[in-house]
Each structure stands twice: as structure tokens, then as C-alpha cells.
Amino acid sequence: MKSRYYLEGLLGLLSVLGLVGVWTEERMFLAFFAFACNFQYFFIRADEMMTAYMNKSAARAFYCDMFLTGAVTLGGILWGLPAGRALLYGILWGWAAAVAVQSLSVAFYRFRESWGAQ
């Protein structure tokens, strides 16, 4: 089970893309530095409760991704965008929402667990 935490920790390597925002004028890449917080999963003690939280969060993020991808794509097509561009926007917003939902959901569960322990 520890391998799942290592995979989650490796997502921290996406923060290297933030350097593109430092070296170029594309400041939107600076948002990738938010992935650096995933390095903490290398040091988290694996237990059943955390594994359940990770599974719940991943499922919630997946469903949010699929729903938002479809909704934004359909909305873009109805708005008059070409189908390819609408799908691109749908995938972009779906991925961004999935990352946010998964991160916030895991953080919520971890904070709730630590508040209950005190």
C-alpha cells in the first residue's frame, strides 16, 4: 500500500513545470508550484483510514472530471466553438477541477481526522 503514497508523492515532480513560469513570460505555469505539497506523501504513515480517504477523494475527483469535461464541451459546442476547441476546453477544465477536488478532499479528510484526534 505504501506504493500508492509514493505515486502520490511523485506528483510533486509536476511542480518543476512552475520553473517555466519563472524563466518565461507565461506566468500561468507558476500555478504548478502547488504540486510541491504532494512531496509530503513520501513521509506519511500508511494506514487504512488514509487509504480510504485517498480512494474516496480519487473517486470524487474522477466523477467531477467526467461531469465537467462533458458539461464544458457541450456548453462550448452550444456556444458556437468548433468541436475540437470545445473538447480541449472541456478536458482542461475537467483536469483542473479533478486536481482541485482531489487535493481539497484529501486535505479536508486529513484535517477532520486530526481535529477528531485532539
C-alpha distances in whole Angstrom, upper triangle without the diagonal:
4,5,6,7,9,10,12,13,15,17,19,21,22,24,26,28,30,32,34,35,36,38,39,41,38,37,34,32,32,29,27,27,25,22,22,20,17,17,16,12,12,14,12,11,7,9,9,12,11,8,11,13,11,12,16,16,15,17,20,20,21,23,25,25,26,29,30,30,33,35,35,36,39,40,41,42,44,45,47,44,44,41,39,39,38,35,34,35,33,30,30,30,28,25,26,26,22,21,23,22,19,19,22,20,17,19,21,19,18,21,22,20,21,25,24,23,26
4,5,5,6,9,10,11,13,15,16,18,20,22,24,26,27,29,31,33,33,35,37,39,36,35,33,30,30,28,25,24,23,19,19,18,14,14,13,9,9,10,9,8,6,9,11,13,11,10,13,14,12,14,17,17,16,19,21,21,22,25,26,26,28,30,31,31,34,36,36,37,39,41,41,43,45,46,47,44,44,42,39,39,39,36,34,35,33,30,30,30,28,25,26,26,23,21,23,22,19,18,21,20,16,19,21,19,17,21,22,20,21,24,24,23,26
4,5,5,6,9,10,10,13,15,16,18,20,22,24,26,27,29,31,32,33,35,37,34,33,31,28,28,26,23,23,22,18,18,18,14,14,14,10,9,12,12,12,10,13,14,16,13,11,15,16,13,14,18,17,16,18,21,20,20,24,25,24,26,29,29,29,32,34,34,35,37,39,39,41,43,44,45,42,42,39,37,37,36,33,32,33,31,28,28,29,26,23,24,25,21,20,22,22,18,18,21,20,17,20,22,20,19,23,24,22,23,27,27,26,29
4,5,5,6,9,10,11,14,15,17,19,21,22,24,26,28,29,31,33,34,35,32,31,29,26,26,24,21,21,20,16,17,16,12,13,13,9,10,12,11,12,9,12,12,14,11,9,12,12,9,10,14,13,12,15,17,16,17,20,21,21,22,25,26,26,28,30,31,32,34,36,36,38,40,41,42,39,39,36,34,34,33,30,29,30,28,25,25,25,23,20,21,21,18,16,19,18,14,15,18,17,14,17,19,17,16,20,21,20,21,25,25,24,27
4,5,5,6,9,10,12,14,16,17,19,21,22,25,27,28,29,31,32,34,31,30,28,25,25,22,20,19,18,14,14,13,9,10,9,5,6,9,8,9,8,11,12,13,10,9,12,12,9,12,15,14,13,16,18,17,18,21,22,22,24,26,27,27,30,31,31,33,35,36,37,39,41,41,43,40,40,38,35,35,34,32,30,30,29,26,25,26,23,20,21,21,18,16,18,18,14,14,17,16,12,14,17,16,14,18,20,18,19,22,23,22,25
4,5,5,6,9,10,12,14,16,17,19,21,23,25,26,27,29,31,33,30,29,27,24,24,22,19,19,18,14,14,13,10,9,10,7,6,9,10,11,11,14,16,17,14,13,16,16,13,15,18,17,15,19,21,19,20,23,24,23,25,28,28,28,31,33,32,33,36,37,37,39,42,42,43,40,40,38,35,35,35,32,30,30,29,26,25,26,24,21,22,23,19,17,20,20,16,16,19,19,15,17,20,19,18,21,23,21,22,25,26,25,28
4,5,5,7,9,10,12,15,16,18,20,22,23,25,26,28,29,31,28,27,25,22,22,20,17,18,17,13,13,13,10,10,11,9,9,12,13,14,13,16,17,18,15,13,16,15,12,14,17,15,13,16,18,17,17,21,21,20,22,25,25,24,27,30,29,30,33,34,34,36,38,39,40,37,36,34,31,31,31,28,26,27,26,22,22,23,21,18,19,20,17,15,17,18,14,14,18,18,15,17,20,19,18,21,23,22,23,27,27,27,29
4,5,5,8,10,11,13,15,17,18,21,22,23,25,27,28,29,27,25,23,20,20,18,15,15,14,10,11,10,6,8,9,6,8,11,11,13,12,15,16,16,12,12,14,13,10,12,14,12,11,15,16,14,15,19,19,18,21,23,23,23,26,28,27,29,31,32,32,35,37,37,38,35,35,33,31,30,30,27,25,26,24,21,21,21,19,16,16,17,14,12,14,15,11,11,14,14,11,13,17,16,15,18,20,19,20,23,24,24,27
4,5,6,8,10,11,13,16,17,19,21,22,23,25,27,28,26,24,23,20,19,17,14,14,13,9,9,9,5,5,7,5,6,9,10,13,13,16,18,18,14,14,17,16,13,15,18,16,15,18,19,17,19,22,22,21,24,26,26,26,29,31,30,31,34,35,35,37,39,39,40,37,37,35,33,32,32,30,27,27,27,24,23,23,22,18,18,19,17,14,16,17,14,12,16,16,13,14,18,18,16,19,21,20,21,24,25,25,27
4,5,6,8,10,11,13,15,17,19,20,22,23,25,27,24,23,21,18,18,17,13,13,13,9,9,11,7,7,10,9,8,12,13,16,16,19,21,21,17,17,20,18,15,17,20,17,16,19,21,18,19,23,23,21,24,26,26,25,28,30,29,30,33,34,33,36,38,38,39,36,36,34,31,30,31,28,26,26,26,22,21,22,21,18,18,20,17,14,17,18,15,14,18,19,16,17,21,21,19,22,25,24,24,27,29,28,30
4,5,6,8,10,11,13,15,17,18,20,21,23,24,21,20,18,15,16,14,10,11,10,7,8,9,6,8,10,10,11,14,15,18,17,20,21,21,17,17,19,17,14,16,18,15,14,17,18,15,16,20,19,18,21,23,22,22,25,27,26,27,30,31,30,32,35,34,36,33,32,31,28,27,27,25,22,23,22,19,18,19,18,14,14,16,14,11,13,15,12,11,15,16,14,16,19,19,18,21,23,23,24,27,28,28,30
4,5,6,8,10,11,13,15,16,17,19,21,23,20,19,17,14,14,12,9,8,8,5,5,7,5,5,9,9,10,13,14,18,18,21,23,22,19,19,21,19,16,19,20,17,17,20,21,18,19,23,22,20,23,26,24,24,28,29,28,29,32,32,32,34,37,36,37,34,34,33,30,29,29,27,24,24,24,21,19,20,20,16,16,18,16,12,14,17,14,12,16,17,15,15,19,20,18,20,23,23,23,26,28,28,29
4,5,6,8,10,11,13,15,16,17,19,21,19,18,17,14,14,13,9,9,11,7,7,10,9,8,12,12,12,16,17,21,21,24,26,26,22,22,24,22,19,21,23,20,19,23,23,20,21,25,24,22,25,27,26,25,29,30,28,29,33,33,32,34,37,36,37,34,34,32,29,28,29,27,24,24,25,21,20,21,21,17,17,19,18,14,17,19,17,15,19,21,19,19,23,23,22,24,27,27,27,30,32,31,33
4,5,6,8,10,11,13,14,16,17,19,16,15,14,10,11,10,6,8,9,6,8,11,9,10,14,14,15,18,19,23,23,26,27,26,23,22,24,22,19,21,23,19,18,21,21,18,19,22,21,19,22,24,23,22,25,27,25,26,29,29,28,31,34,33,33,30,30,29,26,25,25,23,20,21,21,18,16,18,18,14,13,16,15,12,14,17,15,14,17,19,18,19,22,23,22,24,27,27,27,30,32,32,34
4,5,5,8,10,11,12,14,15,17,15,14,12,9,8,8,5,4,7,5,5,9,9,10,13,15,15,18,19,23,24,26,28,27,23,24,26,23,21,23,24,21,20,23,23,20,21,25,23,21,24,26,24,24,28,28,26,28,31,31,30,33,35,34,35,32,32,31,28,27,27,26,22,22,23,20,18,19,19,16,15,17,17,13,15,18,17,14,17,20,19,18,22,23,22,23,27,27,27,29,32,32,33
4,5,6,8,10,10,12,14,16,14,14,13,10,10,11,7,7,10,9,9,12,12,12,16,17,17,20,22,25,26,29,31,30,27,27,29,27,24,26,28,24,23,26,26,23,24,27,26,24,27,29,27,26,30,31,28,29,33,33,31,34,37,35,36,33,33,32,29,27,28,27,23,24,25,22,19,21,22,18,17,20,20,16,18,21,20,18,21,24,22,22,26,27,26,27,30,31,30,33,35,35,36
4,5,6,8,9,10,11,13,11,11,10,6,8,9,6,8,10,10,11,14,14,15,18,19,20,23,24,28,28,31,32,32,28,28,30,27,24,26,28,24,23,26,26,22,23,26,24,22,25,27,24,23,27,28,25,26,30,30,28,31,33,32,32,29,29,28,25,24,25,23,20,20,22,19,16,18,19,16,15,19,18,15,17,21,20,18,21,24,23,23,26,28,27,28,31,32,32,34,36,37,38
4,5,5,7,9,10,12,10,9,8,5,4,7,5,5,9,9,10,13,14,15,18,20,21,23,24,28,29,32,33,32,28,29,30,28,25,27,28,25,24,27,26,23,24,27,25,23,26,28,25,24,28,29,26,27,31,30,29,32,34,32,33,30,30,30,27,25,26,25,22,21,23,20,17,19,20,17,15,19,19,16,17,20,20,18,20,23,23,22,25,27,26,27,30,31,31,33,35,36,36
4,5,5,6,8,11,10,10,11,7,7,10,9,8,12,12,12,16,17,17,20,22,22,25,27,30,31,34,36,35,31,32,34,31,28,31,32,28,27,30,30,26,28,31,29,26,29,31,28,28,31,32,29,30,34,33,31,34,37,35,35,32,32,32,29,27,29,28,24,24,26,23,20,22,24,21,19,22,23,19,21,24,24,21,24,27,26,25,28,30,29,30,33,34,33,35,38,38,39
4,5,5,6,8,7,8,9,6,8,10,9,10,14,14,15,18,19,20,23,24,25,27,29,33,33,36,38,37,33,33,35,33,30,32,33,29,28,31,30,26,28,30,28,26,28,30,27,26,30,30,27,28,32,31,29,32,34,32,32,29,29,29,26,24,26,25,21,22,24,22,19,21,23,20,18,22,23,20,21,25,24,23,25,28,28,27,30,32,31,32,35,36,36,38,41,41,42
4,6,5,6,5,5,7,5,5,9,9,10,13,14,15,18,19,20,23,25,26,28,30,33,34,37,38,37,33,34,35,32,30,32,32,29,28,31,30,26,28,30,28,25,28,30,27,26,29,30,26,28,31,30,28,31,33,31,32,28,29,29,27,24,26,25,22,21,23,22,18,20,22,20,18,21,22,19,20,24,24,22,24,27,27,26,29,31,31,31,34,35,35,36,39,40,40
4,6,8,8,7,10,8,7,11,11,11,14,16,15,19,20,21,23,26,26,28,30,34,35,38,39,38,35,35,37,34,32,34,35,31,30,33,33,29,31,33,31,29,32,33,30,30,33,33,30,31,35,34,32,35,37,35,35,32,33,33,30,28,29,29,25,25,27,25,22,23,26,23,21,24,25,22,23,26,26,24,26,29,29,27,30,33,32,32,35,36,36,37,40,40,41
4,7,8,9,12,10,10,14,14,14,17,18,18,22,23,23,26,28,28,31,33,36,37,40,42,41,37,38,40,37,34,36,37,34,33,36,35,31,33,35,33,31,33,35,32,31,34,35,32,32,36,35,33,35,38,36,36,32,33,33,30,28,30,30,26,26,28,26,23,25,27,25,23,26,27,24,25,29,29,27,29,32,32,31,34,36,35,35,39,40,39,41,44,44,44
4,5,7,10,9,10,14,14,15,18,19,20,23,24,25,28,30,31,33,35,38,39,42,43,42,38,39,40,38,35,37,37,34,33,35,35,31,32,34,32,29,32,33,30,29,32,33,29,30,33,32,30,33,35,32,32,29,30,31,28,25,27,27,23,23,26,25,21,23,26,23,22,25,27,24,25,29,29,27,29,32,32,31,34,37,36,36,39,41,40,42,45,45,46
4,6,9,9,10,13,15,16,19,20,21,24,26,27,30,31,32,35,36,40,40,43,44,43,39,40,41,38,36,38,38,34,33,36,34,31,32,34,31,29,32,33,29,28,32,31,28,29,32,30,28,31,33,30,30,27,28,29,27,24,26,26,23,22,25,24,21,22,25,23,21,25,26,24,24,28,29,27,29,32,32,32,34,37,36,36,39,41,41,42,45,46,46
4,6,6,8,11,12,14,16,18,19,22,23,25,27,29,30,32,34,37,38,40,41,40,36,37,38,35,32,34,34,31,30,32,31,27,28,30,28,25,28,29,25,25,28,28,24,25,29,27,25,28,30,27,28,25,25,26,24,21,23,23,19,18,21,20,17,19,21,19,18,21,23,21,21,25,26,24,26,29,29,29,31,34,33,34,37,38,38,39,42,43,44
4,5,6,8,10,11,14,16,17,19,21,23,25,27,29,30,32,35,36,38,39,38,34,35,36,33,31,33,33,29,28,31,29,26,27,29,26,24,28,28,25,25,28,27,24,26,29,27,25,29,31,28,29,26,27,28,25,22,24,24,20,19,22,21,17,18,21,19,17,20,22,19,19,23,24,22,23,27,27,26,28,31,31,31,34,36,35,36,39,40,40
4,5,6,8,10,12,14,16,18,19,21,24,25,27,29,30,33,34,36,37,35,32,32,33,30,28,29,29,26,25,27,26,22,24,26,23,21,24,24,21,21,24,24,21,22,25,24,22,26,27,25,26,23,24,25,23,20,20,21,17,16,18,17,13,14,17,15,13,16,18,16,16,19,21,19,20,24,24,24,26,29,29,29,31,33,33,34,37,38,39
4,5,6,8,10,11,13,16,17,19,21,23,24,27,28,31,32,34,35,34,30,30,32,29,26,28,28,25,24,27,25,22,23,26,23,21,24,25,22,21,25,25,22,24,27,26,24,27,30,28,28,25,26,26,23,21,22,21,18,17,19,17,14,15,18,15,13,16,18,15,16,19,20,18,20,23,23,23,26,28,28,28,31,33,32,34,37,37,38
4,5,6,8,10,11,14,16,17,20,22,23,25,26,30,31,33,34,33,29,30,31,28,26,28,28,25,24,27,26,22,24,27,24,22,26,27,24,24,27,27,24,26,29,28,27,30,32,30,31,28,29,29,27,24,25,24,21,20,22,20,17,17,19,17,14,17,18,15,16,19,20,17,19,22,22,21,24,27,26,26,29,31,30,32,35,35,36
4,5,6,8,10,12,14,16,18,20,22,23,24,28,28,30,31,30,26,27,28,25,23,25,25,21,21,24,22,19,21,23,20,19,22,23,20,21,24,24,22,24,27,26,25,28,30,28,29,27,28,27,25,23,23,22,19,18,19,18,14,14,16,14,11,14,15,12,12,16,16,14,15,19,19,18,21,23,23,23,26,28,27,29,32,33,33
4,5,6,8,10,11,13,16,17,19,21,22,26,26,28,29,28,25,25,26,24,21,23,24,20,19,22,22,18,20,23,20,18,22,23,21,21,24,25,22,24,27,27,26,29,31,30,31,28,28,28,25,23,23,22,19,18,19,17,14,15,16,13,11,14,14,11,12,16,15,13,16,19,18,18,21,23,22,23,26,27,27,29,32,32,33
4,5,6,8,10,11,14,16,17,19,20,24,25,28,29,28,24,25,27,24,21,24,25,21,21,24,23,20,22,25,23,21,25,26,24,24,28,28,26,28,31,30,29,32,34,33,34,31,32,31,29,27,27,26,23,22,23,21,18,18,19,16,14,17,17,13,14,17,16,14,16,19,18,17,20,22,21,22,25,26,25,27,30,30,31
4,5,6,8,11,12,14,16,18,18,22,23,25,26,25,21,22,23,20,18,21,21,18,18,21,20,17,20,22,20,19,23,24,22,22,26,26,24,26,29,29,28,31,33,32,34,31,32,31,29,27,27,25,23,21,22,20,17,17,18,15,12,14,14,10,10,14,13,10,12,15,15,13,17,19,18,18,21,23,22,24,27,27,28
4,5,6,8,10,12,13,16,16,20,20,23,24,23,19,20,21,19,16,19,20,16,16,19,19,16,18,21,19,18,22,23,21,22,25,26,24,26,29,29,29,32,34,33,34,31,32,31,28,27,27,25,22,21,22,19,17,17,17,14,12,14,13,9,11,13,12,9,12,15,14,13,17,18,17,19,22,22,22,24,27,27,28
4,5,6,8,11,12,14,15,19,20,22,24,23,20,21,23,20,18,21,22,19,19,22,22,19,21,24,23,22,25,27,25,26,29,30,28,30,33,33,32,35,37,36,38,35,35,34,32,30,30,29,26,25,25,23,20,21,21,18,16,18,17,13,14,17,15,12,15,17,15,14,18,19,18,19,22,22,22,24,27,26,27
4,5,6,8,11,12,12,16,17,20,22,20,17,18,20,17,15,19,19,16,17,20,20,18,20,23,22,21,25,26,25,26,29,30,28,30,33,33,33,36,38,37,39,36,37,36,33,32,31,30,27,26,26,24,21,21,21,18,16,17,16,13,13,15,13,10,12,14,12,11,15,16,14,15,18,19,18,20,23,23,24
4,5,6,8,10,11,14,15,17,19,18,14,15,18,15,13,16,17,14,14,18,18,16,18,21,20,20,23,25,24,24,28,29,28,30,33,33,33,35,37,37,38,36,36,34,32,31,30,28,26,26,25,22,21,21,20,17,16,17,15,11,13,14,12,9,12,14,11,11,15,15,14,16,19,18,18,21,23,23,24
4,5,6,8,10,13,15,18,20,20,16,17,20,18,15,18,20,18,17,21,22,20,22,25,24,23,27,29,28,28,31,32,31,33,36,36,36,39,41,40,42,39,39,37,35,34,34,32,29,29,28,26,24,24,23,20,19,20,19,15,16,18,15,13,16,17,14,14,18,18,16,18,21,20,19,23,25,24,25
4,5,6,7,10,12,15,18,17,13,15,18,16,14,18,19,17,17,21,21,20,22,25,24,24,27,29,28,29,33,33,33,35,37,38,38,40,42,42,43,41,41,40,37,36,36,34,31,31,30,28,26,26,25,22,21,21,19,16,17,18,15,12,15,16,12,12,15,15,13,15,18,17,16,19,21,20,21
4,5,5,8,9,12,15,14,11,12,15,13,11,15,17,15,15,19,19,18,20,23,23,23,26,28,27,28,31,32,32,34,36,37,37,40,42,41,43,40,41,39,37,36,35,33,31,30,29,27,25,25,24,21,20,21,18,16,17,17,14,12,15,15,11,12,15,14,12,15,18,16,16,20,21,20,22
4,6,9,10,14,16,17,13,14,17,17,14,17,20,18,18,22,23,21,23,26,26,26,29,31,31,31,34,35,35,36,39,40,40,42,44,44,46,43,43,41,39,38,37,35,33,33,32,29,28,28,27,24,23,24,22,19,20,21,17,16,18,19,15,16,19,18,15,18,21,19,19,22,24,22,24
4,7,9,12,16,16,13,14,18,17,15,19,21,19,20,23,24,23,25,28,28,28,31,33,33,33,36,38,37,39,42,42,42,45,47,47,48,45,46,44,42,41,40,38,36,35,35,32,31,31,29,26,26,26,24,21,22,22,19,17,19,19,15,15,19,17,14,17,19,17,16,20,21,19,21
4,6,9,12,12,9,11,14,13,12,16,18,17,18,21,22,21,23,26,26,26,29,31,31,32,35,36,36,38,40,41,41,44,46,45,47,45,45,43,41,40,39,37,35,35,34,31,30,30,28,25,25,25,22,20,20,20,17,15,17,17,13,13,16,14,11,14,16,14,13,17,18,16,18
4,6,10,11,9,10,14,13,13,16,18,18,19,22,23,23,25,27,28,28,31,33,33,34,37,38,38,40,42,43,44,46,48,48,50,47,48,46,44,43,42,39,38,38,36,33,33,32,30,28,28,27,24,22,23,22,19,18,19,18,15,15,17,15,12,15,17,14,14,17,18,16,18
4,7,9,7,7,11,11,11,13,16,16,17,19,21,21,22,25,26,27,29,31,31,32,35,36,37,38,41,41,42,44,46,47,48,46,46,44,42,42,40,38,37,36,35,32,32,31,29,26,27,26,23,21,22,21,18,17,19,17,14,15,17,14,13,16,17,14,15,19,18,17,20
4,6,6,6,9,10,11,13,15,16,17,19,20,21,23,25,26,27,29,31,32,33,35,36,37,39,41,42,43,45,47,47,49,47,47,45,43,43,41,39,38,38,35,33,33,32,30,28,28,27,24,23,23,22,18,18,19,17,14,16,17,13,12,15,16,12,14,17,16,15,18
4,6,5,6,9,10,11,12,14,15,17,18,20,21,23,24,26,27,29,30,31,33,35,36,37,39,40,42,44,45,46,48,46,46,43,42,42,40,38,37,37,34,32,32,32,29,27,28,26,23,23,23,21,18,19,19,17,14,16,17,13,13,16,15,13,15,18,16,16,19
4,5,5,6,9,10,11,12,14,15,16,18,20,21,22,24,26,27,28,30,32,33,34,36,38,38,40,42,43,44,46,44,45,42,41,41,39,37,36,35,33,31,31,30,27,26,26,24,21,21,21,19,16,16,17,14,11,13,13,9,10,13,12,9,12,14,13,13,16
4,5,5,6,9,10,10,12,14,15,16,18,20,21,22,24,26,27,28,30,31,32,34,36,37,38,40,41,42,44,42,43,40,39,38,37,34,34,33,31,29,28,27,25,23,23,22,19,18,18,16,13,13,14,12,9,11,12,8,8,11,12,9,12,15,14,14,17
4,5,5,6,9,10,11,12,14,15,16,19,20,21,23,24,26,27,29,30,31,33,35,36,37,39,40,41,43,41,41,39,37,37,35,33,32,32,29,27,27,27,24,22,23,21,18,18,19,17,13,14,16,13,10,13,14,11,11,15,15,13,15,18,18,17,21
4,5,5,6,9,10,11,12,14,15,17,18,20,21,23,24,26,27,29,30,32,33,34,36,38,39,40,42,40,41,38,37,37,35,32,32,31,29,27,27,26,23,22,23,21,18,18,18,16,13,14,15,12,10,13,13,10,11,15,14,12,15,18,17,17,21
4,5,5,6,8,10,10,12,14,16,16,18,20,21,22,24,26,27,28,30,32,32,34,36,37,38,40,38,39,36,35,35,33,31,30,29,27,25,25,24,21,20,20,18,15,15,15,13,10,11,11,8,6,9,9,6,8,11,11,10,13,15,15,16,19
4,6,5,6,9,10,10,12,14,15,16,18,20,21,22,24,25,26,28,30,31,32,34,36,36,38,36,37,34,33,32,31,28,28,27,25,23,23,22,19,17,18,16,13,13,14,12,8,10,11,9,6,10,11,9,10,13,14,13,16,18,18,19,22
4,5,5,6,9,10,11,12,14,15,17,18,20,21,23,24,26,27,29,30,31,33,35,36,38,36,36,33,32,32,30,27,27,27,24,22,23,22,19,17,19,17,13,14,15,13,10,12,13,10,9,13,14,11,13,16,16,16,18,21,20,21,24
4,6,5,6,9,10,11,12,14,16,17,18,20,22,22,24,26,27,28,30,32,33,34,36,35,35,32,32,31,29,27,27,26,23,22,22,21,18,17,18,15,13,14,14,11,9,11,12,8,9,12,12,10,12,15,14,14,18,19,19,20,23
4,5,5,6,9,10,10,12,14,15,16,18,20,21,22,24,26,26,28,30,31,32,34,32,33,30,30,29,27,25,24,23,21,19,19,18,15,14,15,12,9,10,10,7,5,8,9,5,6,10,10,9,11,14,14,14,17,19,19,21,23
4,5,5,6,9,10,10,12,14,15,16,18,20,21,22,24,25,26,28,30,31,33,31,31,28,27,27,25,22,22,22,19,17,18,17,14,12,14,12,8,9,11,9,6,9,11,9,9,12,13,12,14,17,17,18,20,22,23,24,27
4,5,5,6,9,10,11,12,14,15,17,18,20,21,23,24,26,27,29,30,32,30,30,28,27,27,25,22,22,22,19,17,18,17,14,14,15,13,10,12,13,10,8,12,13,10,11,15,15,14,17,19,19,19,22,24,24,25,28
4,5,5,6,9,10,11,12,14,16,16,18,20,21,22,24,26,27,28,30,29,29,27,26,26,23,21,22,21,18,17,17,15,12,13,13,10,8,11,11,7,7,11,11,8,10,13,13,13,16,18,17,19,21,22,23,25,27
4,6,5,6,9,10,10,12,14,15,16,18,20,21,22,24,25,26,28,26,27,24,24,23,21,19,19,17,15,13,14,12,9,9,10,7,4,7,8,5,5,9,10,9,10,13,14,14,16,18,19,20,22,24,24,26,29
4,5,5,6,9,10,10,12,14,15,16,18,20,21,23,24,25,27,25,25,23,22,22,20,17,17,17,14,12,14,13,9,9,11,9,6,9,11,9,9,12,14,12,14,17,17,17,20,22,22,23,26,27,27,29,32
4,5,5,6,8,10,11,12,14,15,17,18,20,21,22,24,26,24,25,22,22,22,19,17,18,17,14,13,15,13,10,11,13,10,8,12,13,10,11,14,15,13,15,18,18,18,21,23,23,24,27,28,28,30,33
4,6,5,6,8,10,10,12,14,15,16,18,20,21,22,24,23,24,21,21,20,18,16,16,15,12,12,13,10,7,9,10,7,6,10,10,8,10,13,13,12,15,17,17,18,20,22,22,24,26,27,28,30,32
4,6,5,6,9,10,10,12,14,15,16,18,20,20,22,20,21,18,18,17,15,13,13,12,9,8,10,8,4,6,8,6,5,9,10,9,10,13,14,14,16,18,19,20,22,24,24,26,28,29,30,32,34
4,6,5,6,9,10,11,12,14,15,17,18,20,21,20,20,17,17,17,14,12,13,13,9,9,11,10,7,9,12,10,9,12,14,12,13,17,18,17,19,22,22,22,25,27,27,28,31,32,33,35,37
4,6,5,6,9,10,11,12,14,15,16,18,20,19,20,17,18,18,14,13,15,13,10,10,13,10,8,11,12,10,10,14,14,13,15,18,18,17,20,22,22,23,26,27,27,29,31,32,32,35,37
4,5,5,6,8,10,10,12,14,15,16,18,17,18,16,16,15,12,11,12,10,7,8,10,7,5,9,10,8,9,12,13,12,14,17,17,17,20,22,22,23,26,27,27,29,31,32,33,35,37
4,6,5,6,8,10,10,12,14,15,17,15,15,13,13,12,9,8,9,8,4,5,8,7,5,8,10,9,10,13,14,14,16,18,19,19,22,24,24,25,28,29,30,31,34,34,36,38,40
4,6,5,6,8,10,11,12,14,15,14,15,12,13,13,10,8,11,10,7,8,11,10,8,12,14,13,13,17,18,17,19,21,22,22,24,26,26,28,30,32,32,34,36,37,38,40,42
4,5,5,6,8,10,10,12,14,14,15,13,14,14,10,10,12,10,7,10,12,10,9,13,14,12,14,17,17,17,19,22,22,22,25,26,26,28,30,31,31,34,36,36,37,40,41
4,5,5,6,9,10,10,12,11,13,11,12,11,7,8,9,7,5,8,9,7,8,12,12,12,14,16,17,17,19,21,22,22,25,26,27,28,31,32,32,34,36,37,38,40,42
4,5,5,6,9,10,11,9,10,8,9,8,5,5,8,7,5,8,10,10,10,13,14,14,16,18,19,19,21,24,24,25,27,29,29,31,33,34,35,37,39,40,41,43,45
4,5,5,6,8,10,10,11,9,11,11,7,8,11,10,8,12,14,13,13,16,17,17,18,21,22,21,24,26,26,27,30,31,31,33,35,36,36,39,41,41,42,45,47
4,5,5,6,9,9,11,10,13,11,8,10,12,10,9,13,14,12,13,17,17,16,19,21,21,21,24,26,26,27,30,31,31,33,35,36,36,39,41,41,42,45,46
4,5,5,6,5,8,8,10,8,5,8,10,8,8,12,12,12,13,16,17,17,19,22,22,22,25,27,27,28,31,32,32,34,36,37,38,40,42,42,44,46,48
4,5,5,5,7,6,9,9,6,9,11,11,10,14,15,15,16,19,20,20,22,24,25,25,28,30,30,31,33,35,35,37,39,40,41,43,45,45,47,49,51
4,5,7,10,10,13,12,9,12,15,13,13,16,18,17,18,21,22,21,23,26,26,26,29,31,31,32,35,36,36,38,40,41,41,44,46,46,47,50,51
4,6,9,10,13,11,9,13,14,12,13,17,17,16,18,21,21,21,24,26,26,26,29,31,31,32,35,36,36,38,40,41,41,44,45,45,47,50,51
4,7,9,11,10,9,12,14,13,14,17,18,18,20,22,23,23,26,28,28,29,31,33,33,34,37,38,38,40,43,43,44,46,48,48,50,52,54
4,6,8,6,6,9,11,10,12,14,15,15,17,20,20,21,23,25,26,27,29,31,31,33,35,36,37,39,41,42,43,45,46,47,49,51,52
4,6,5,6,9,10,11,12,14,15,17,18,20,21,22,24,26,27,28,30,32,33,34,36,38,38,40,42,43,44,46,48,49,50,52,54
4,6,5,6,9,10,10,12,14,15,16,18,20,21,22,24,26,26,28,30,31,32,34,36,36,38,40,41,42,44,46,47,48,50,52
4,5,5,6,9,10,11,12,14,15,16,18,20,21,23,24,25,27,29,30,31,33,35,36,37,39,40,41,43,45,46,48,49,51
4,5,5,6,9,10,10,12,14,15,17,18,20,21,23,24,26,27,28,30,32,33,34,36,38,39,40,42,44,45,46,48,50
4,5,5,6,9,10,11,12,14,15,16,18,20,21,22,24,26,27,28,30,31,32,34,36,37,38,40,42,43,44,46,48
4,5,5,6,8,10,10,12,14,15,16,18,20,21,22,24,25,26,28,30,31,32,34,36,37,38,40,41,43,44,46
4,5,5,6,9,10,11,12,14,15,17,18,20,21,23,24,25,27,29,30,32,33,35,36,38,39,40,42,44,45
4,5,5,6,8,10,11,12,14,15,16,18,20,21,22,24,26,27,28,30,32,33,34,36,37,38,40,42,43
4,5,5,6,8,10,10,12,14,15,16,18,20,21,22,24,26,26,28,30,31,32,34,36,37,38,40,42
4,6,5,6,8,10,10,12,14,15,16,18,20,21,22,24,25,27,28,30,31,33,34,36,37,39,41
4,5,5,6,9,10,11,12,14,16,17,18,20,22,23,24,26,27,29,30,32,33,34,36,38,39
4,5,5,6,8,10,11,12,14,15,16,18,20,21,22,24,26,27,28,30,31,32,34,36,37
4,6,5,6,9,10,10,12,14,15,16,18,20,21,22,24,25,26,28,30,31,32,34,36
4,5,5,6,9,10,11,12,14,15,17,18,20,21,23,24,26,27,29,30,32,33,35
4,5,5,6,9,10,11,12,14,16,17,18,20,21,22,24,26,27,28,30,32,33
4,5,5,6,8,10,10,12,14,15,16,18,20,21,22,24,25,26,28,30,31
4,5,5,6,8,10,10,12,14,15,16,18,20,21,22,24,25,27,28,30
4,6,5,6,8,10,11,12,14,16,17,18,20,21,23,24,26,27,29
4,6,5,6,8,10,11,12,14,15,16,18,20,21,22,24,26,27
4,6,5,6,8,10,10,12,14,15,16,18,20,21,22,24,26
4,6,5,6,9,10,11,12,14,15,17,18,20,21,23,25
4,5,5,6,9,10,11,12,14,15,17,18,20,21,23
4,6,5,6,9,10,10,12,14,15,16,18,20,21
4,5,5,6,9,10,10,12,14,15,16,18,20
4,5,5,6,9,10,11,12,14,15,17,19
4,6,5,6,8,10,11,12,14,15,17
4,5,5,6,8,10,10,12,14,16
4,6,5,6,9,10,10,12,15
4,5,5,6,9,10,11,13
4,5,5,6,9,10,11
4,5,5,6,9,10
4,5,5,6,9
4,5,5,7
4,5,5
4,5
4
